[in-house]
């Protein structure tokens, strides 16, 4: 099959799965920003993420992420095999971005950060909703709901995590790796898909940087806001 057997096909799969994950990150950030509204608003956002429609997307997203990572290893291994011991041509005047040369390493950092993130948040927030319960192992019973009976446990979990300087630092480093990965991966995806020319090459690069920056500054603002007391 062309998509699986050819190098171009594998890059197409990488590109489509990567763009799909960017859409999910935008949705995820939108929910996270509800923390600035109120703990109850964030609780509602997390409940939305546990609705049947979004829950049904989780296996698809997980599969997309797995495919993205697996194909990254395959493409990297094939590139190394084809290049052998030869490095990038020394006489080439084409500037190769640092992110472009380190996409696999950045991807591994992102994967490790995702695993860390899931153990701190997904397993505590989304998994109980997925199982049809509202049990949060790390949250005292009196912190599950506010006086109006609204769910605030997710906000409490975020507060526990992000008032910890070490966890916040790890999270910020992870998001920084995500920025480098996205800033290159976004425009590269459109280049692979052929939605590109001399004019749009620069435009896709700039759009990619803008989207990656908005996403990453948004995610980083959460732990920073807890650390400096904007969120409490």
Residue, then its C-alpha position, 0 to 999 in steps of 0.5 A: x500500500x502506497x501510504x505504508x510502503x513509500x517514504x512519501x506515504x509515511x510522511x503523509x501519515x506523519x503530517x496528517x496525524x500531527x495536524x490532528x494532534x495540534x487540533x486536540x492541543x488547541x481544544x485542551x488549551x481552551x479547557x485549561x484556560x477555564x481555570x482563569x474563569x473559576x474552579x467550577x468553570x474548569x470542572x465543567x470543562x473537564x466534564x465536557x472532556x469526559x462526554x461520550x463524543x470527546x471520550x470516543x475521540x481518546x482512542x483515536x487520538x491515542x492511535x494517532x499519537x502512536x502512529x505519529x511516534x512509530x512512523x517518526x522512528x521508522x523514517x529516522x531509521x531509514x534516513x540513517x540507513x540511507x545516509x550511512x555514516x555521512x552527515x549532512x553535506x558540508x558544502x550545502x548552503x541550505x540552512x537546516x533548522x535545529x528543530x528539523x535535525x532533532x525532531x526525533x529527540x524532541x518527540x521523545x521528550x514530548x512523549x516522556x512529558x506526556x506520560x508524566x502529564x497523564x499520571x498527574x492529570x488524566x489518570x486523576x481527572x479523565x479516567x474517573x469520568x470515563x469510568x463513570x465515577x467522580x472519585x479522585x484519589x488525591x483530593x479530599x472529599x471536602x474539596x471535590x465540590x464547592x458550596x454550590x455543588x459544582x465540581x472543583x476537584x480538577x482545579x484542586x489537582x492542578x493547584x497541587x501539581x503546579x504549586x510544586x516548583x519541580x513539577x512546574x519546571x518539568x512541565x515548562x521544559x516539556x512545553x518548550x520541547x513541544x514548541x520546537x516540535x510544533x514550530x517545525x512540524x506544522x509548516x513541514x506537514x503542509x509542505x509534505x501535503x503539497x499545500x506549499x509554494x514559494x509564497x506559502x512556504x514563508x507563510x506556513x512557517x510564520x503561521x506555525x510559529x504563531x500557533x506553536x507560540x500561542x499554544x505553548x505560552x498558554x500552557x506555560x501560563x498555568x503553572x506560572x500563574x499558580x507559582x506567582x499567585x494569580x491562580x490560587 
